[in-house]
Amino acid sequence: MNPEIDLKIELVPVVLHDKKTGLYVAYYEQFPRASASAKTIQEAKSDLNEIFSVMLREKKEEINKQIIDDYFASQTKKFQRVKDVDVRIFA
């Protein structure tokens, strides 16, 4: 059995300007390791999209695991931990 989870991820692009080099550096807030730099903001975003799609293809399993782990971590934050629970099993 292969359960499927329907996840929608909104990627938040971050663009920084390096005053020394004059280049714009773009990355996604959720995946800061994947970044691109270019002379214009539009080029940096376009390059980032290309880099990210390559990264998704190459590291698909690793990224899927991280996305699923993050999803379940966010879901468990909705619940409060209970201490001293009396568990009874009835046959």
Secondary structure, 3 states (H helix, E strand, C coil): CCCCCCCCCCCCEEEEECCCCCCEEEEECCEEEEEEEECCHHHHHHHHHHHHHHHHHHCHHHHHHHHHHHHHHHHHCCCCCCCCCCCCCCC
